[in-house]
Amino acid sequence: MTNWTPTLSADKPRYVAIADAIAADLTGGKLKAGDRLPPQRELAWKLGVTIGTVTRAYQEASKRGLLSGEVGRGSYLRDPRPNYAAAQSIGSGAEPGLLDMQMSAPPRVTQAADFEAGLTDIMRDPGWIELLDYPSAQGFALHRAAAVKWLKKSGIDISSDQVVLSSGAQSALVSVLSTITTPGERFLIEPLTYPTMQPICRQFGLQMRTLQNDAEGVTPDSLEHYAKRGEARIVYIVPTLQNPTTVTLSTERREAIADIARHYDLTIIEDDVFRLLADEAPPTIQSMAPERTYHITSLSKTTAPGLRMAFMAPPPGATEALNRQQMIIGGRPNALSAELARRWIETGVADKALGAIKKELAVRRDIALQYLGGLQVRCAPGSMFAWITLPPYWRPSDFAAAALSMGIKVTPGTAFAMDPSVQQNAIRVCFGPAPSREMVGDAFEKLRALIDKCPVEDCHTMA
């Protein structure tokens, strides 16, 4: 690690001045490519600035092509190159001064070298120009073959003719629902789940009926209750590291759900995007009831969300209708992203990213739990967020607003409730997207202090 203390210009914002100093010292020879910069906390202490300022400075340097970060290893200097000019850089769009702990996203672990190598390999392929053409409805054969390989990691063995490619799990969900539902019909769903299901169901005119859950997840009895009465024919489930509770359904419950679905002729949508983050997930519901299950996975949680790449394993005979619907809604993946994903799957880069994400999430989970002792928390190993029950003096929306005033965005538990009567005095805090472990620790330290602070203490007695 380089022992570096920059000289900062006084007429610029501190983060810009730090980034300028990195550039100047690289040019002047004080720093050289390959040097590791000091940890953010250490440099912040040296300069008398906040960790957030140093983080923002390192991000600015990365945009200029001066820095590459490797999660868990630090920030390394790169040779300046003209195509990384600061004047026009590709930014993340993050709001200045805010730490986004709302987005359920993994830590950024993909190294610049892997990204550049993948793009270079594509450009060396004599057939790369075909990626700029419209693909067929089912997509390129090599991309489907890569999807088959990735699905096998979940124990799903289907042919490349059966797999469906999609531009993300949400597009896959929309495609499935637009294919198999009719306006006005009832739709079974967990009481707490992926928030975007509410507007999706409204768009298709579906009437949600919430199942019951306990500490082990959705209960088969509640599913049979609705199925026996013929109130619905489709059920949506997130069975592994469930969003937001992080619960994983046991093999026994999955088998019971599959048996009930088969007995009452239900269709299952299995949203399993978090599956590969769990060390030993039970078999998929699709493997127990393949004739009636639409299994969805993606690379967003396990490799890189910007790829916008999802794979579906539908029931036999459903592929053609899904591919047609993908064309109608614009849900087909970008061919260039699909090709990069294919190469990463084939060369092991995707597996390497998955391993790095799991390792980093484990570290960040431990950091988060250090500050959450004594609270009711769900944060199973492999999860990228914590589900925190608040003390009774806090309402989720008030807490989220108070956290935002401190520069931290969290999600109130009410956003996940599919039924207004399902009250959850909780918040979901995602520790994946934070730029560094230090920022995860700082954020949870602040959030814990806020949790312990009764908001009534801020009120003044009035005559």
Secondary structure, 3 states (H helix, E strand, C coil): CCCCCCCCCCCCCHHHHHHHHHHHHHHHCCCCCCCECCCHHHHHHHHCCCHHHHHHHHHHHHHCCCEEEECCCEEEECCCCHHHCCCCCCCCCCCCCCEECCCCCCCCCCCHHHHHHHHHHHHHCCCHHHHHCCCCCCCCHHHHHHHHHHHHCCCCCCCCCCCEEECCHHHHHHHHHHHHCCCCCEEEECCECCCCHHHHHHHCCCEEEECCEECCEECHHHHHHHHHCCCCCEEEECCCCCCCCCCCCCHHHHHHHHHHHHHHCCEEEEECCCHHHCCCCCCCHHHHCCCCEEEEEECCCCCCHHHCCEEEECCCCCHHHHHHHHHHHCCCCCHHHHHHHHHHHHHCHHHHHHHHHHHHHHHHHHHHHHCCCCCCEECCCCCCEEEEECCCCCCHHHHHHHHHHCCEECEEHHHHECCCCCCCCEEEEECCCCCCHHHHHHHHHHHHHHHHCCHHHHCCCCC
